[in-house]
Amino acid sequence: MSGRAPITRFEGPAIALARDNVDTDQIIPARFLKTTSRTGLGAHLFADWRFEATGQPKAEFVLNAPSAARAVVLVAGWNFGCGSSREHAPWALIDFGFRAVVAASFADIFKQNALKNGLLPIQLPDVVHRLVLARVAAQPGAVIAVDLVDQVITLPDGVATFTIDPFARECLLAGVDEIGYVLRQEEAIARFEAGRGASAPRP
């Protein structure tokens, strides 16, 4: 998806999902995968944890708390996004309103899908992650500032650094996917092809 909003610096409320091994079937259950649209999936995010069988919201689940209404950062535990490779998982998180997920570790395929779709996966060292998770769990809605330019996140009581794959970071900063990145190089590619054609040996 090219033309999406660039991620440079933003801040907003964070909520904590203090669970490890959150798999993609919990993020977006399989029965909601019939659509190929990226919109509307946020309504079904964590549906089995979030709603009773009757459709009634579970009051104790964090996404049903008032603090989740404007949340832009989700702080989770270890191995977030494990399970199947469904791209709908980052779509659902983005559609709900999240711009970043903070975790101690991510499943590789989920991490790549997130980066390709404009969701920022921020992996923190264990000790730092525990502090951030505890802080947000104790104060739902605590504001986190995310700076992808300098690769730091800021809480009211501290700063943590993170790293992102350089190419993925460049795409996120520009607001393009891999195809969009290539299209932005169209003039340079045309110049290269023209020069190569002029200097190529005759058959």
C-alpha positions in Angstrom: 0.0 0.0 0.0 1.7 3.2 -1.1 0.4 6.6 -0.2 -0.2 5.8 3.5 0.6 8.2 6.3 4.3 8.5 7.0 5.5 7.6 10.5 8.0 10.1 11.8 7.0 11.2 15.3 3.7 10.9 17.1 2.4 10.5 20.6 -0.7 9.3 22.2 -2.3 7.0 24.9 -1.0 3.5 25.4 -2.7 0.5 26.8 -1.2 -2.8 28.0 -2.0 -6.3 27.0 0.1 -8.2 29.6 0.0 -11.5 27.8 2.8 -13.6 26.1 2.4 -15.6 22.9 -0.5 -13.6 21.6 -1.2 -15.4 18.3 -2.8 -14.1 15.1 -5.9 -16.1 15.6 -6.6 -14.2 18.8 -5.6 -10.9 17.2 -8.2 -11.5 14.4 -10.1 -14.8 14.5 -10.2 -16.9 11.3 -14.0 -16.3 10.8 -13.3 -12.7 10.0 -10.7 -13.4 7.3 -13.2 -13.6 4.4 -12.6 -9.9 3.5 -9.7 -8.6 1.5 -10.4 -5.0 2.7 -8.2 -3.4 5.3 -11.1 -1.4 6.8 -13.6 -2.7 9.3 -11.4 -5.3 10.9 -10.7 -3.2 14.0 -14.3 -4.0 15.1 -13.2 -7.6 15.4 -9.8 -7.1 17.0 -9.3 -9.7 19.8 -13.0 -10.6 19.3 -12.9 -13.8 21.4 -11.2 -12.0 24.3 -13.2 -8.8 23.9 -16.8 -10.1 23.5 -19.1 -12.6 25.1 -20.8 -15.2 22.8 -23.8 -12.9 22.9 -21.7 -10.0 21.5 -21.7 -8.2 24.8 -18.3 -6.5 25.6 -16.4 -8.1 28.4 -15.9 -5.3 30.9 -12.6 -6.7 32.2 -10.9 -6.8 28.8 -8.5 -3.9 28.2 -9.8 -2.8 24.8 -13.2 -2.2 26.3 -11.9 0.3 28.9 -12.4 4.0 28.2 -8.6 4.4 28.1 -8.5 2.3 24.9 -10.8 4.5 22.9 -7.9 6.8 21.7 -5.0 4.4 22.2 -2.3 4.5 19.5 0.3 2.2 21.2 -0.3 -1.3 22.4 2.2 -2.7 24.9 2.3 -6.5 24.9 4.5 -9.3 26.2 6.8 -11.9 24.6 6.3 -13.4 21.1 3.6 -11.2 19.9 1.9 -12.2 16.7 2.9 -15.9 16.7 0.8 -18.5 14.8 -0.3 -18.1 11.2 1.0 -15.6 8.7 -2.3 -13.7 8.1 -1.8 -10.1 7.1 -5.2 -9.3 8.5 -3.6 -9.1 12.0 -1.7 -5.9 11.4 -4.7 -4.6 9.4 -7.0 -5.1 12.4 -4.6 -3.4 14.8 -4.2 -0.4 12.4 -7.9 -0.2 11.8 -8.6 -0.1 15.5 -6.3 2.9 15.8 -2.9 1.5 16.8 0.2 2.9 15.1 2.7 0.9 17.1 3.0 -2.3 19.2 5.7 -2.5 21.9 6.8 -6.0 22.9 9.7 -8.0 24.2 9.8 -10.0 21.0 7.7 -10.5 17.9 7.0 -13.5 15.6 9.1 -12.9 12.5 6.3 -13.1 9.9 4.0 -10.8 12.0 6.9 -8.3 12.3 7.4 -8.2 8.6 3.7 -8.0 7.8 3.5 -5.1 10.3 6.3 -3.2 8.7 5.0 -3.7 5.2 1.5 -2.4 6.3 2.6 0.7 8.2 2.4 -0.7 11.8 5.5 0.0 13.8 6.7 -3.0 15.9 9.0 -1.8 18.7 11.1 -4.5 20.3 12.7 -3.5 23.6 15.3 -5.3 25.8 13.7 -7.5 28.5 14.5 -5.2 31.5 13.3 -2.1 29.7 10.2 -3.8 28.3 9.2 -4.9 31.8 9.4 -1.4 33.1 7.3 0.0 30.2 4.7 -2.8 30.5 4.4 -2.3 34.2 4.1 1.5 33.8 1.3 1.3 31.2 -0.5 -1.5 33.0 -0.6 0.6 36.2 -1.7 3.7 34.3 -3.8 2.8 31.2 -3.8 5.7 28.8 -0.3 6.9 29.8 1.1 8.9 26.9 4.0 7.5 24.9 5.8 9.6 22.4 7.3 7.6 19.5 10.1 9.0 17.4 11.1 6.9 14.4 13.5 9.5 13.2 15.7 9.1 16.3 14.4 5.6 17.2 13.3 6.4 20.7 10.1 6.2 22.8 9.4 8.5 25.6 7.2 7.9 28.7 6.6 10.4 31.4 9.3 8.9 33.5 11.9 7.8 31.0 13.3 7.2 27.5 14.0 3.9 25.7 15.8 3.3 22.4 14.9 0.8 19.7 16.1 -0.2 16.3 14.3 -1.0 13.1 15.5 -2.5 9.8 17.0 0.4 7.9 15.0 -0.2 4.7 11.7 -0.8 6.5 12.4 2.4 8.5 13.0 4.4 5.3 9.7 3.1 3.9 7.8 4.0 7.1 9.3 7.5 7.2 8.3 8.0 3.6 4.8 6.5 4.0 5.3 3.9 1.2 5.5 0.2 0.9 8.2 -1.7 -1.1 6.4 -1.1 -4.4 5.9 2.6 -3.6 9.6 2.8 -2.8 10.6 1.4 -6.2 8.1 3.7 -7.9 9.8 6.7 -6.2 13.0 5.7 -7.9 11.4 5.7 -11.4 13.4 8.6 -12.7 16.7 7.2 -11.5 15.9 3.8 -13.0 15.0 5.4 -16.3 18.3 7.3 -16.4 20.2 4.1 -15.6 18.4 2.2 -18.3 19.0 4.9 -20.8 22.7 5.1 -20.0 23.1 1.3 -20.1 21.4 1.2 -23.5 23.7 3.8 -24.9 26.8 2.0 -23.7 25.7 -1.5 -24.4 27.8 -3.4 -27.0 26.1 -3.9 -30.4 25.2 -7.6 -31.1 
